[in-house]
């Protein structure tokens, strides 16, 4: 007897193709979820709140766990793979985790969109006036600001850097 219960699965998509893959999956009739958050984006002349994927490179699909269900997802433009365990089988995301994720996103609260950048993490500044500087995150402040410790000659200086200017090293 074939399984007819749908499960949620995380899928990995090409870099910056979250919306493309989401649209393709919607066209195929695959229930999909792309959680997005708003964050400040800086340009030389202005700053603006812009929607970004909460998990860059990933989105979620709800499919019946059959080879044909998985192949249908994998054939969508922009999709690279399903997130799988050691056995190579796609790992389902528990429904309660998906429900919690939706509640948090729809609640409109300030969501930490940089779970990989925590206090004590080593980071490099990838843009802005401090580009190329490496340091340690000392503390998070004011939503999108981080305090970074930069070691110079055995001493430290602190600078405030926008989170979207940082990446983990």
The 8 nearest C-alpha neighbors of each residue, nearest first, counted from 0:
[[1, 2, 3, 65, 4, 64, 63, 66],
 [0, 2, 3, 65, 4, 64, 63, 66],
 [1, 3, 4, 0, 63, 64, 65, 5],
 [4, 2, 63, 1, 5, 64, 65, 0],
 [5, 3, 63, 2, 6, 64, 62, 1],
 [6, 4, 63, 62, 61, 3, 64, 7],
 [7, 5, 61, 62, 91, 63, 8, 4],
 [6, 8, 61, 92, 60, 91, 59, 62],
 [9, 7, 91, 60, 92, 59, 61, 10],
 [10, 8, 59, 82, 58, 81, 60, 57],
 [11, 9, 81, 82, 57, 58, 80, 59],
 [10, 12, 57, 80, 79, 56, 81, 78],
 [13, 11, 78, 79, 56, 77, 57, 16],
 [14, 12, 16, 77, 79, 15, 78, 56],
 [13, 15, 16, 56, 12, 17, 55, 77],
 [14, 16, 17, 13, 56, 55, 18, 12],
 [17, 15, 19, 13, 14, 18, 77, 20],
 [16, 18, 20, 19, 15, 21, 56, 12],
 [17, 19, 21, 20, 16, 22, 33, 15],
 [20, 18, 16, 22, 21, 17, 23, 77],
 [21, 19, 77, 23, 17, 22, 18, 76],
 [20, 22, 18, 24, 19, 23, 17, 25],
 [23, 21, 25, 19, 20, 24, 18, 26],
 [24, 22, 20, 26, 25, 21, 75, 19],
 [23, 25, 27, 21, 29, 26, 22, 20],
 [24, 26, 28, 22, 27, 23, 29, 21],
 [27, 25, 23, 24, 28, 22, 29, 21],
 [28, 26, 24, 25, 29, 23, 75, 71],
 [27, 29, 25, 26, 30, 24, 31, 23],
 [30, 28, 24, 25, 27, 31, 60, 61],
 [31, 29, 61, 60, 28, 25, 32, 62],
 [32, 30, 60, 59, 29, 61, 21, 33],
 [31, 33, 59, 58, 34, 60, 30, 21],
 [32, 34, 58, 35, 59, 31, 52, 21],
 [35, 33, 53, 52, 32, 36, 104, 58],
 [36, 34, 52, 53, 51, 50, 33, 37],
 [37, 35, 50, 51, 53, 52, 38, 34],
 [38, 36, 50, 49, 48, 51, 35, 39],
 [37, 39, 48, 49, 40, 36, 50, 51],
 [38, 40, 48, 47, 49, 46, 41, 37],
 [41, 39, 47, 46, 48, 49, 38, 42],
 [42, 40, 46, 45, 39, 47, 43, 44],
 [41, 43, 45, 44, 46, 40, 47, 127],
 [42, 44, 45, 41, 46, 127, 40, 47],
 [43, 45, 42, 46, 41, 47, 40, 127],
 [46, 44, 42, 43, 41, 47, 40, 39],
 [45, 47, 41, 40, 42, 39, 48, 44],
 [46, 48, 40, 39, 49, 41, 45, 38],
 [47, 49, 39, 38, 37, 40, 50, 46],
 [48, 50, 37, 38, 47, 39, 40, 51],
 [51, 49, 37, 36, 35, 38, 52, 48],
 [50, 52, 35, 36, 37, 53, 49, 38],
 [53, 51, 35, 55, 54, 34, 36, 33],
 [52, 54, 35, 34, 36, 112, 55, 51],
 [53, 55, 52, 57, 56, 58, 34, 112],
 [56, 54, 52, 57, 53, 17, 15, 14],
 [55, 57, 12, 11, 14, 17, 54, 13],
 [58, 56, 11, 10, 55, 54, 12, 9],
 [59, 57, 33, 10, 9, 32, 17, 11],
 [58, 60, 9, 32, 8, 31, 10, 33],
 [61, 59, 31, 8, 7, 30, 62, 32],
 [60, 62, 7, 6, 30, 5, 8, 31],
 [63, 61, 5, 6, 68, 64, 60, 7],
 [62, 64, 5, 4, 65, 68, 3, 6],
 [65, 63, 62, 68, 5, 69, 66, 6],
 [64, 66, 68, 67, 63, 69, 2, 1],
 [65, 67, 69, 68, 70, 64, 71, 63],
 [68, 66, 70, 65, 69, 71, 64, 72],
 [69, 67, 65, 71, 66, 70, 63, 62],
 [68, 70, 72, 66, 71, 67, 73, 65],
 [71, 69, 73, 67, 72, 68, 66, 74],
 [70, 72, 68, 69, 74, 73, 67, 75],
 [73, 71, 69, 70, 74, 75, 68, 24],
 [74, 72, 70, 75, 71, 78, 69, 80],
 [75, 73, 71, 72, 70, 76, 78, 77],
 [74, 76, 73, 72, 78, 23, 24, 77],
 [75, 77, 78, 20, 23, 74, 19, 73],
 [76, 78, 20, 13, 12, 16, 75, 19],
 [79, 77, 12, 76, 73, 75, 20, 80],
 [80, 78, 12, 11, 13, 77, 73, 81],
 [81, 79, 11, 10, 78, 73, 82, 12],
 [80, 82, 10, 89, 83, 11, 9, 8],
 [83, 81, 10, 9, 89, 90, 80, 11],
 [84, 82, 89, 90, 88, 87, 81, 85],
 [85, 83, 87, 86, 88, 90, 89, 82],
 [84, 86, 87, 83, 88, 89, 90, 82],
 [87, 85, 84, 88, 83, 89, 90, 82],
 [86, 88, 83, 84, 85, 89, 82, 90],
 [87, 89, 83, 86, 84, 90, 85, 82],
 [90, 88, 83, 82, 81, 84, 91, 87],
 [89, 91, 83, 84, 82, 88, 8, 92],
 [92, 90, 8, 7, 6, 93, 89, 9],
 [91, 93, 7, 8, 94, 90, 96, 9],
 [92, 94, 96, 95, 91, 97, 7, 6],
 [93, 95, 97, 96, 98, 92, 7, 6],
 [96, 94, 98, 97, 93, 99, 92, 100],
 [97, 95, 99, 93, 98, 94, 100, 92],
 [96, 98, 100, 94, 95, 99, 101, 93],
 [99, 97, 95, 101, 96, 100, 94, 102],
 [100, 98, 96, 102, 97, 101, 95, 103],
 [99, 101, 97, 103, 98, 102, 96, 104],
 [100, 102, 104, 98, 103, 99, 105, 97],
 [103, 101, 99, 105, 100, 104, 106, 98],
 [102, 104, 106, 100, 101, 105, 99, 107],
 [105, 103, 101, 106, 102, 107, 100, 34],
 [104, 106, 102, 107, 103, 101, 108, 100],
 [107, 105, 103, 104, 108, 102, 101, 109],
 [108, 106, 105, 104, 109, 103, 110, 36],
 [109, 107, 106, 110, 103, 104, 105, 111],
 [108, 110, 111, 107, 142, 112, 36, 106],
 [111, 109, 112, 108, 36, 103, 104, 107],
 [110, 112, 113, 114, 109, 142, 143, 53],
 [111, 113, 110, 114, 53, 36, 54, 115],
 [112, 114, 115, 116, 111, 117, 162, 163],
 [115, 113, 116, 112, 111, 117, 110, 54],
 [116, 114, 113, 117, 167, 120, 112, 166],
 [117, 115, 113, 114, 120, 167, 118, 166],
 [118, 116, 120, 115, 119, 114, 136, 113],
 [117, 119, 136, 137, 138, 120, 116, 139],
 [118, 120, 136, 135, 117, 137, 121, 138],
 [121, 119, 117, 135, 136, 118, 116, 122],
 [120, 122, 135, 134, 168, 167, 136, 119],
 [123, 121, 167, 168, 166, 134, 133, 135],
 [124, 122, 133, 166, 132, 165, 125, 131],
 [123, 125, 165, 130, 131, 132, 164, 126],
 [126, 124, 130, 164, 165, 123, 131, 166],
 [127, 125, 130, 164, 124, 128, 129, 165],
 [126, 128, 130, 129, 164, 125, 124, 160],
 [127, 129, 130, 126, 124, 131, 160, 132],
 [130, 128, 127, 132, 124, 131, 126, 125],
 [131, 129, 126, 124, 125, 127, 132, 128],
 [130, 132, 124, 125, 123, 129, 133, 126],
 [133, 131, 124, 130, 123, 129, 134, 149],
 [134, 132, 123, 122, 149, 124, 131, 121],
 [133, 135, 149, 148, 122, 121, 147, 123],
 [134, 136, 121, 148, 147, 120, 119, 122],
 [135, 137, 147, 118, 119, 120, 138, 146],
 [136, 138, 146, 118, 147, 135, 119, 148],
 [139, 137, 146, 118, 136, 145, 140, 147],
 [140, 138, 145, 146, 144, 141, 137, 118],
 [139, 141, 144, 145, 142, 138, 143, 146],
 [140, 142, 144, 143, 139, 145, 161, 138],
 [143, 141, 140, 144, 109, 139, 111, 145],
 [144, 142, 162, 161, 141, 145, 140, 163],
 [143, 145, 161, 140, 141, 160, 162, 142],
 [146, 144, 139, 160, 159, 140, 162, 138],
 [145, 147, 159, 138, 137, 158, 136, 157],
 [148, 146, 136, 135, 157, 137, 158, 134],
 [147, 149, 157, 135, 134, 156, 155, 136],
 [150, 148, 134, 155, 156, 133, 147, 151],
 [149, 151, 155, 154, 153, 148, 134, 152],
 [152, 150, 154, 153, 155, 149, 156, 148],
 [153, 151, 154, 150, 155, 149, 156, 148],
 [152, 154, 151, 150, 155, 149, 156, 148],
 [155, 153, 151, 152, 150, 156, 149, 148],
 [156, 154, 150, 149, 148, 151, 157, 153],
 [155, 157, 149, 148, 158, 154, 150, 151],
 [156, 158, 148, 147, 146, 149, 155, 159],
 [159, 157, 147, 146, 160, 156, 148, 149],
 [158, 160, 146, 145, 144, 147, 161, 157],
 [161, 159, 145, 144, 162, 158, 146, 164],
 [160, 162, 144, 164, 163, 143, 145, 159],
 [163, 161, 164, 143, 165, 144, 145, 160],
 [162, 164, 165, 161, 143, 40, 166, 39],
 [165, 163, 126, 162, 125, 161, 124, 127],
 [166, 164, 124, 162, 163, 125, 123, 122],
 [165, 167, 122, 123, 168, 124, 125, 164],
 [166, 168, 122, 121, 123, 116, 165, 120],
 [167, 122, 121, 123, 166, 120, 133, 134]]
